[in-house]
């Protein structure tokens, strides 16, 4: 804040790549946070005033201040964070975990995806972020919706009952078995499994999405929006219920974080959307004895610049994409609670201590799930693929 409006020193930037949105700027004026930061908990972690509920659980969190990535724009960065590669059609992290660990609940998918959107400017998310890639399609993430039907095309059509559906699936399975004997394609067997899963989900999904039996204390914990389907709060509550029911991997997306302008106003709204429910999810898992075996990861695909994009005004400015450093937090699942790992320089532009690459994070997550990232492989087109590609290391300092 003391350097508000001053130029980003060339010695700090070091000629690093910029996006096309700011590369033609003649000036890169520094801008400090519009909101105050304070230290909380025994760890003394600095948390923004935008996140008062998160501040209360800071000693449960393992905060990484030194994440970095290779991509500078949303689509490749999101794809890289989710799949370990910038190009599409690679299995996502949830698909890899489904492949490596399977599901604990035969009536629900191993991998579920929940979407929500804030009022801020944001990039879209697409099914390639939860794709199975070249893995069997049973490992594809199943997207839940906020409409009357939580999973599309799951309910019986008008005039069809469960007996009719069962009879149809049995006949369809006979045809698919005939096709499998002729073709030998293992994906045909996967298709049979998916039809059977969908049949069982017709009973399981309505039960899991029903929050009417949740006590008032839980509704108060997550906030009133948890009763509104499709909100981030509702998805956090649903994520707890899915995890509690044995779903292996639950992916939440909350869109609206792309503040190239109007950052002070939009960021406040985005933070309000996620703060209370995120903290509630951690504490709810803990009070149920599930946090030790459930890993919660909160973050985005890259950071934002310490300088203003476009004109800098006291109450209105934006920030561009910054892949060289950003923060995430984790809780539960075997990580060290109450620590802050990694450091950036005084400008928040470059990492100066304990860098953590996206592949390192992936390797660590797999390790916490009991998997060796170098041995979780799948041979495709003559090459052995893995989530961490050809690199990545387990960051042991993050593990309890």
C-alpha positions in Angstrom: 0.0 0.0 0.0 2.9 2.3 0.7 4.0 2.0 -2.9 0.5 2.5 -4.3 0.7 3.8 -7.9 4.5 3.4 -8.1 5.9 1.4 -11.0 6.7 -2.3 -10.7 10.5 -2.4 -10.7 12.0 -4.0 -13.8 14.3 -6.0 -11.5 11.2 -7.7 -10.1 9.4 -8.4 -13.3 12.7 -9.6 -15.0 11.0 -9.5 -18.5 8.6 -12.2 -17.6 5.8 -13.0 -20.0 2.5 -11.0 -19.7 -0.9 -11.7 -21.2 -2.1 -9.8 -24.3 -4.4 -7.8 -22.0 -1.5 -6.0 -20.3 1.5 -6.5 -22.5 0.8 -3.3 -24.3 0.5 -1.2 -21.1 3.1 1.5 -20.8 2.8 1.6 -17.1 2.5 -1.1 -14.4 1.3 0.7 -11.3 1.5 -1.3 -8.1 -1.7 -1.6 -6.1 -2.0 -3.1 -2.6 -5.0 -5.0 -1.3 -8.2 -2.9 -1.0 -9.0 -5.0 2.0 -7.2 -5.4 5.3 -5.3 -8.5 6.4 -4.9 -9.6 10.0 -3.2 -12.5 11.7 -5.3 -15.3 13.2 -4.9 -18.5 15.2 -1.8 -20.0 16.8 -0.3 -20.2 13.3 -0.5 -16.4 12.9 -1.6 -16.8 9.3 -2.5 -13.6 7.5 -6.1 -13.7 6.3 -8.1 -11.1 4.4 -11.0 -9.4 6.1 -13.1 -10.8 3.3 -12.9 -14.2 4.9 -14.0 -13.9 8.5 -15.3 -17.5 8.7 -12.1 -18.9 7.2 -10.1 -16.9 9.7 -11.8 -18.9 12.5 -10.6 -22.2 11.2 -7.1 -21.1 10.2 -5.4 -23.6 12.6 -7.1 -26.4 10.6 -5.6 -25.2 7.4 -2.4 -26.0 5.5 -1.8 -22.9 3.5 0.5 -22.9 0.5 1.7 -19.4 -0.5 4.1 -20.6 -3.2 2.1 -22.4 -5.8 3.0 -21.8 -9.5 1.9 -23.0 -12.8 2.9 -23.0 -16.5 -0.2 -21.6 -18.2 -1.1 -17.9 -18.3 -4.7 -18.0 -19.6 -7.8 -19.6 -18.0 -8.5 -22.6 -20.3 -5.0 -24.1 -20.4 -4.4 -23.2 -16.7 -7.7 -24.9 -15.6 -7.0 -27.9 -17.8 -3.5 -28.1 -16.4 -4.6 -27.9 -12.8 -7.3 -30.5 -13.3 -5.5 -33.0 -15.6 -1.8 -32.3 -15.3 -1.6 -31.3 -19.0 -2.6 -28.1 -20.9 -4.0 -30.0 -23.9 -7.4 -31.6 -23.7 -8.6 -35.2 -23.5 -6.4 -36.2 -20.6 -8.0 -37.8 -17.5 -8.9 -35.4 -14.8 -7.7 -35.8 -11.2 -11.1 -37.2 -10.1 -11.0 -39.8 -12.9 -7.5 -40.9 -11.9 -8.6 -41.3 -8.3 -11.7 -43.3 -9.5 -9.4 -45.4 -11.6 -6.9 -45.9 -8.7 -9.2 -46.4 -5.8 -12.7 -47.1 -7.1 -15.9 -46.2 -5.3 -17.1 -47.1 -1.8 -20.7 -46.8 -2.8 -22.1 -48.9 -5.6 -25.2 -46.7 -5.9 -23.3 -43.5 -6.6 -20.6 -42.5 -9.0 -17.0 -42.3 -7.7 -16.6 -38.8 -9.1 -19.2 -36.1 -8.8 -19.1 -32.5 -10.1 -21.1 -29.5 -8.6 -21.2 -26.1 -10.3 -22.2 -22.7 -9.0 -21.7 -19.1 -10.3 -21.2 -15.8 -8.5 -22.1 -12.4 -9.8 -18.5 -11.6 -10.7 -16.9 -11.8 -14.1 -15.8 -15.3 -14.8 -14.7 -17.8 -17.4 -16.9 -20.8 -18.1 -16.0 -24.4 -17.1 -16.4 -27.3 -19.4 -16.9 -31.1 -19.3 -13.3 -31.6 -20.4 -12.3 -30.6 -16.8 -13.9 -33.7 -15.4 -13.3 -36.0 -18.3 -12.2 -39.6 -18.1 -9.9 -39.0 -21.1 -8.5 -42.3 -22.3 -9.6 -44.1 -19.1 -12.8 -46.2 -19.1 -15.8 -43.9 -19.3 -17.1 -45.2 -15.9 -14.4 -42.8 -14.4 -16.0 -39.8 -16.0 -17.2 -37.2 -13.5 -21.0 -37.0 -13.2 -22.3 -33.4 -13.2 -25.1 -32.5 -10.8 -27.5 -29.6 -11.7 -29.6 -27.2 -9.7 -32.8 -28.0 -11.5 -35.7 -30.2 -10.7 -33.6 -33.2 -11.8 -30.2 -33.2 -10.0 -28.8 -35.5 -12.6 -30.1 -35.1 -16.1 -31.9 -37.9 -17.9 -31.9 -40.0 -14.8 -35.6 -40.1 -14.0 -38.0 -42.4 -15.9 -40.0 -40.9 -18.7 -43.7 -40.4 -18.3 -45.5 -43.7 -18.5 -42.5 -45.8 -17.5 -42.2 -47.3 -14.1 -39.2 -49.1 -12.4 -40.4 -52.5 -13.5 -40.5 -51.3 -17.1 -37.0 -49.8 -16.7 -35.6 -53.0 -15.2 -37.0 -55.1 -18.1 -35.6 -52.7 -20.7 -32.1 -52.7 -19.0 -32.1 -56.5 -18.9 -32.8 -56.7 -22.6 -30.3 -54.0 -23.4 -27.6 -55.9 -21.4 -28.3 -59.0 -23.5 -27.7 -57.0 -26.7 -24.6 -55.4 -25.3 -23.2 -58.8 -24.2 -23.8 -60.1 -27.7 -21.9 -57.1 -29.1 -19.1 -57.6 -26.6 -18.7 -61.3 -27.7 -18.5 -60.1 -31.3 -16.3 -57.0 -30.9 -14.4 -57.6 -27.7 -14.4 -53.9 -26.9 -14.1 -53.5 -23.1 -16.0 -50.2 -23.3 -19.1 -52.2 -24.0 -18.8 -53.7 -20.6 -18.3 -50.3 -19.1 -21.5 -49.2 -20.9 -23.5 -52.0 -19.2 -22.0 -50.9 -15.8 -23.1 -47.3 -16.5 -26.7 -48.3 -17.3 -26.9 -50.3 -14.1 -25.3 -47.4 -12.1 -28.0 -45.0 -13.5 -30.7 -47.5 -12.4 -29.4 -47.6 -8.9 -28.9 -43.8 -8.9 -32.7 -43.3 -9.5 -33.1 -44.2 -5.8 -29.8 -42.9 -4.3 -29.7 -39.4 -5.9 -33.1 -38.1 -4.5 -32.0 -39.3 -1.1 -28.6 -37.7 -1.2 -29.9 -34.4 -2.5 -32.7 -34.1 0.1 -31.6 -31.6 2.8 -35.0 -31.5 4.6 -33.7 -33.8 7.3 -30.6 -31.7 8.1 -30.9 -30.1 11.6 -31.2 -26.3 12.1 -27.7 -26.3 13.5 -26.3 -27.5 10.1 -28.3 -25.0 8.1 -27.1 -22.2 10.4 -23.5 -23.5 10.0 -23.5 -23.4 6.2 -25.8 -20.4 6.0 -29.3 -19.9 4.6 -28.1 -20.2 0.9 -27.5 -23.9 1.5 -31.2 -24.4 1.1 -31.1 -22.9 -2.4 -30.1 -25.6 -5.0 -27.1 -24.6 -7.2 -25.5 -22.1 -4.8 -22.0 -22.7 -3.5 -23.3 -23.2 0.0 -25.8 -25.8 -1.2 -23.0 -27.6 -3.1 -20.7 -27.6 0.0 -23.5 -29.3 2.0 -24.1 -31.7 -0.8 -20.3 -32.4 -1.0 -20.3 -33.4 2.7 -23.3 -35.7 2.1 -21.6 -37.3 -0.9 -18.3 -37.8 0.9 -20.1 -39.2 3.9 -21.8 -41.7 1.5 -18.6 -43.0 0.1 -18.2 -40.9 -3.1 -14.5 -40.9 -3.8 -14.0 -37.4 -5.3 -16.3 -34.4 -5.3 -15.3 -31.3 -7.4 -16.9 -27.9 -6.7 -16.5 -25.0 -9.2 -17.7 -21.5 -8.2 -17.3 -19.2 -11.2 -16.8 -15.4 -11.2 -13.2 -14.7 -10.1 -11.8 -13.0 -13.2 -11.6 -9.4 -12.1 -9.8 -7.5 -14.8 -11.7 -4.5 -13.6 -14.1 -3.6 -10.8 -12.1 -5.8 -8.4 -12.9 -4.2 -5.0 -16.7 -4.6 -5.6 -16.8 -8.0 -7.3 -14.3 -9.7 -5.0 -16.4 -8.9 -1.9 -19.4 -10.6 -3.5 -17.4 -13.7 -4.5 -15.9 -14.0 -1.0 -19.3 -13.8 0.6 -20.5 -16.6 -1.6 -17.8 -19.0 -0.5 -16.4 -18.0 2.9 -19.0 -19.3 5.4 -19.8 -22.5 3.5 -16.1 -23.4 2.9 -15.4 -23.1 6.6 -18.5 -25.0 7.5 -17.6 -27.9 5.3 -14.3 -28.3 7.1 -15.8 -28.1 10.6 -18.8 -30.3 9.6 -16.4 -33.0 8.4 -14.4 -32.6 11.6 -17.4 -32.9 14.0 -18.4 -36.1 12.2 -15.0 -37.6 12.5 -14.5 -37.5 8.7 -11.8 -34.8 8.3 -8.8 -37.0 9.0 -9.8 -39.2 6.1 -11.2 -36.5 3.8 -8.9 -34.0 2.0 -10.4 -30.6 1.3 -8.5 -28.4 -1.3 -9.5 -24.8 -1.9 -8.0 -22.6 -4.6 -7.8 -21.5 -8.2 -5.8 -22.1 -11.4 -3.3 -19.2 -11.0 -2.8 -15.9 -9.2 -3.4 -12.2 -10.1 -0.8 -9.5 -10.7 0.4 -7.0 -8.1 -0.1 -4.2 -10.5 -3.2 -2.7 -12.0 -4.6 -3.7 -15.3 -5.8 -0.6 -17.1 -6.4 2.7 -15.2 -5.7 2.7 -11.5 -8.4 4.4 -9.4 -8.6 4.4 -5.6 -11.9 2.4 -5.6 -11.8 0.7 -9.0 -9.0 -1.3 -10.7 -8.4 -4.8 -12.0 -5.6 -7.4 -11.9 -4.3 -9.5 -14.8 -3.4 -13.3 -14.6 -0.2 -14.2 -12.8 1.0 -17.8 -13.0 4.3 -17.3 -11.1 2.8 -17.4 -7.6 -0.6 -18.0 -6.0 -2.0 -19.4 -2.8 -4.3 -22.4 -2.0 -5.2 -24.1 1.2 -5.9 -27.7 2.2 -7.4 -29.3 5.3 -7.7 -32.8 6.7 -6.7 -35.9 4.8 -3.3 -36.2 6.5 -1.9 -32.7 5.8 -0.2 -30.6 8.6 -2.8 -28.3 10.1 -1.9 -24.7 11.1 1.0 -24.1 8.9 1.9 -21.6 6.2 4.3 -23.0 3.6 6.3 -21.1 1.0 7.1 -17.4 0.6 7.1 -14.8 -2.1 9.1 -11.6 -2.4 8.0 -8.3 -0.9 6.1 -7.5 -4.1 4.2 -10.8 -4.2 5.5 -11.3 -7.7 8.1 -14.1 -7.4 8.6 -17.1 -5.2 11.6 -16.9 -2.9 11.2 -20.0 -0.8 9.7 -23.5 -1.2 8.1 -23.4 -4.6 5.3 -25.9 -5.3 4.5 -26.8 -8.9 1.1 -28.0 -9.9 2.6 -31.5 -10.6 4.1 -31.4 -7.0 0.6 -30.7 -5.6 -0.8 -33.6 -7.6 1.9 -35.9 -6.5 1.2 -34.9 -2.9 -2.5 -35.3 -3.2 -2.1 -38.8 -4.6 0.3 -39.7 -1.9 -2.2 -38.6 0.8 -4.8 -40.8 -0.9 -2.4 -43.8 -0.6 -1.2 -43.7 -4.3 2.3 -43.5 -5.8 2.1 -40.9 -8.5 4.8 -42.6 -10.5 3.0 -46.0 -10.4 -0.5 -44.8 -11.1 -0.2 -45.1 -14.9 -2.3 -46.1 -17.9 -0.8 -47.2 -21.2 -2.4 -45.4 -24.2 -1.2 -45.2 -27.7 2.2 -46.8 -26.8 2.9 -44.4 -23.9 2.5 -44.7 -20.1 0.5 -41.7 -18.9 0.1 -40.4 -15.4 -1.5 -37.4 -13.7 2.0 -35.9 -13.0 3.2 -36.5 -16.5 7.0 -36.9 -16.3 7.7 -34.8 -13.2 6.3 -34.0 -9.8 7.5 -34.7 -6.3 5.7 -35.3 -3.0 6.1 -32.3 -0.7 6.7 -34.1 2.5 6.8 -30.9 4.6 3.0 -30.6 4.0 2.3 -34.1 5.4 1.5 -34.6 9.1 
